[in-house]
C-alpha cells in the first residue's frame, strides 16, 4: 500500500525481456538503505517487487498483464520515473490510499500554466472516468492528486510548482500517456451496491427498500 507522495525519482537503466514480461533496472536518487529483496516499490504508480538490489539500483519484474495496463511497456532507457516505497503503518497518510494496481492509462490533452499552478487535462476511458468525482482523489503516475473537474472520458487536475518540480509531471506534455489509479474505495462501494455476484445466493441488493427495511431510513 502507498500514499501517492513521491519519495524520489529514478532513471531507467535497463529494460530486458523476462518470459512474457520484462525486467526493469532502475537507478534511484535516494538512499535504498533498509530496502530488501521482496519489498514493494511503486514505479510511476505501478506496484513492483524488488528482486535485485545493488547500491542505488534495484531490479523488478513486470508481468505481461501489468505491461498491457500501464505505460511501463513504453519505458525507454534514461526515462525518469516516480518512485515510492511502501507505506509503514506508523507513517502519516499525507496523500490517499494507493494500491499500485493500475486501472489503465490516460493521455494528456492540455497543459496550462496558471501562475500558482499548472492545470493538466486528460482523456481517459469512460470505464475509468466513472470512478472519478470532483474533489476526489486520483493517482497519476503514482502521484496523489485532487480531481478539479471531471466528465465522461475526461478530467482535470491542478499541480502546484513544488509537485511539478520533484516529480515527472513537470516533464510531461500534451500527447504523453500516464498511469491512472482511481480511488479504490469507490470501486468496492460499487461492487457492494450492485450485488451481482452469481456465486453468493445470500446476497441482497442494497437499494432504498433494503435501507428502509434495515432501519437506515
DRENGUFI-718656 format. One record per residue (C-alpha): residue number from 1; z negated, y negated, x negated. Coordinates in steps of 0.05 Angstrom, whole numbers, plus 5000, padded with zeros to 4 digits. Last residue first. Example, Ala and Ser with C-alpha at 12.3 -4.5 7.8 and 13.67 -1.06 7.14 Angstrom:
2|4857|5021|4727
1|4844|5090|4754
***
This chain:
217|4870|4894|5683
216|4843|4937|5626
215|4807|4984|5673
214|4842|5050|5658
213|4883|5049|5722
212|4904|4977|5712
211|4928|4990|5641
210|4966|5052|5663
209|5000|5015|5720
208|5018|4957|5674
207|5050|5005|5624
206|5027|5053|5571
205|5066|5117|5584
204|5023|5179|5590
203|5027|5230|5534
202|4996|5298|5546
201|5062|5335|5540
200|5069|5313|5468
199|5131|5346|5439
198|5181|5300|5475
197|5150|5239|5440
196|5175|5180|5481
195|5110|5143|5495
194|5146|5076|5491
193|5082|5037|5483
192|5055|5079|5426
191|5120|5076|5387
190|5127|5001|5398
189|5056|4989|5373
188|5070|5030|5311
187|5133|4990|5295
186|5097|4924|5306
185|5041|4944|5258
184|5091|4959|5203
183|5112|4886|5197
182|5185|4887|5175
181|5209|4909|5107
180|5273|4878|5082
179|5310|4887|5016
178|5357|4832|4993
177|5432|4820|4991
176|5466|4761|4958
175|5521|4726|4997
174|5486|4659|4997
173|5446|4650|4932
172|5386|4683|4899
171|5355|4661|4833
170|5296|4624|4864
169|5284|4686|4906
168|5272|4727|4842
167|5199|4710|4840
166|5155|4662|4800
165|5196|4598|4811
164|5216|4608|4883
163|5143|4624|4901
162|5119|4560|4867
161|5175|4518|4900
160|5152|4538|4970
159|5197|4586|5008
158|5217|4574|5081
157|5243|4633|5122
156|5300|4641|5171
155|5323|4698|5216
154|5386|4734|5240
153|5413|4793|5279
152|5382|4778|5346
151|5341|4715|5338
150|5290|4689|5289
149|5256|4625|5267
148|5204|4609|5213
147|5187|4681|5193
146|5129|4679|5144
145|5136|4711|5075
144|5105|4768|5035
143|5152|4781|4977
142|5175|4853|4966
141|5249|4837|4963
140|5237|4801|5029
139|5173|4825|5063
138|5165|4798|5134
137|5105|4768|5171
136|5103|4735|5239
135|5108|4661|5251
134|5169|4673|5296
133|5175|4747|5311
132|5214|4801|5274
131|5214|4874|5297
130|5278|4868|5337
129|5311|4838|5275
128|5313|4906|5242
127|5353|4945|5293
126|5391|4880|5305
125|5419|4886|5235
124|5406|4828|5188
123|5438|4762|5171
122|5390|4717|5132
121|5376|4643|5126
120|5336|4613|5069
119|5299|4547|5071
118|5274|4519|5005
117|5210|4479|5007
116|5180|4411|4994
115|5247|4378|4985
114|5286|4413|5039
113|5332|4452|4992
112|5379|4493|5034
111|5401|4565|5025
110|5449|4598|5074
109|5474|4666|5097
108|5431|4711|5052
107|5449|4783|5068
106|5397|4832|5095
105|5376|4902|5074
104|5342|4961|5107
103|5275|4984|5134
102|5245|4991|5065
101|5182|5033|5055
100|5140|4991|5006
99|5081|4996|5054
98|5066|4922|5060
97|5002|4898|5093
96|5002|4822|5091
95|4996|4768|5038
94|4929|4749|5007
93|4892|4814|5021
92|4835|4803|4972
91|4824|4864|4929
90|4768|4915|4937
89|4814|4967|4969
88|4859|4962|4908
87|4932|4945|4926
86|4988|4980|4889
85|5025|4946|4832
84|5073|4891|4848
83|5140|4877|4815
82|5198|4830|4833
81|5262|4847|4795
80|5307|4810|4746
79|5374|4843|4731
78|5385|4857|4656
77|5425|4920|4671
76|5450|4926|4743
75|5419|4943|4810
74|5469|4959|4865
73|5436|5024|4886
72|5370|4988|4885
71|5393|4945|4944
70|5357|4988|4994
69|5369|5038|5050
68|5420|5085|5017
67|5385|5083|4949
66|5319|5102|4983
65|5351|5163|5015
64|5385|5183|4949
63|5317|5183|4916
62|5295|5133|4863
61|5259|5159|4801
60|5214|5111|4763
59|5209|5090|4690
58|5159|5043|4658
57|5163|4993|4603
56|5112|4945|4571
55|5087|4998|4523
54|5113|5065|4545
53|5102|5091|4616
52|5140|5149|4647
51|5140|5176|4719
50|5118|5112|4754
49|5125|5124|4828
48|5167|5076|4870
47|5151|5034|4932
46|5210|4988|4945
45|5194|4914|4954
44|5238|4890|4897
43|5203|4943|4855
42|5136|4962|4886
41|5095|5003|4837
40|5057|5066|4856
39|5017|5103|4803
38|5037|5174|4783
37|5036|5160|4709
36|4980|5111|4697
35|4973|5035|4699
34|4907|5012|4668
33|4942|4970|4616
32|5011|4950|4641
31|5004|4878|4617
30|5055|4830|4647
29|5128|4813|4635
28|5155|4882|4653
27|5212|4923|4624
26|5242|4970|4675
25|5272|5039|4669
24|5306|5064|4732
23|5322|5138|4745
22|5375|5151|4797
21|5386|5195|4858
20|5427|5257|4874
19|5403|5290|4810
18|5378|5235|4764
17|5436|5188|4747
16|5419|5131|4699
15|5394|5060|4705
14|5369|5024|4643
13|5332|4961|4621
12|5323|4929|4689
11|5281|4867|4677
10|5213|4859|4709
9|5177|4801|4741
8|5104|4791|4757
7|5048|4806|4805
6|5085|4789|4869
5|5041|4779|4930
4|5073|4824|4982
3|5006|4858|4996
2|5017|4930|4976
1|5000|5000|5000
***
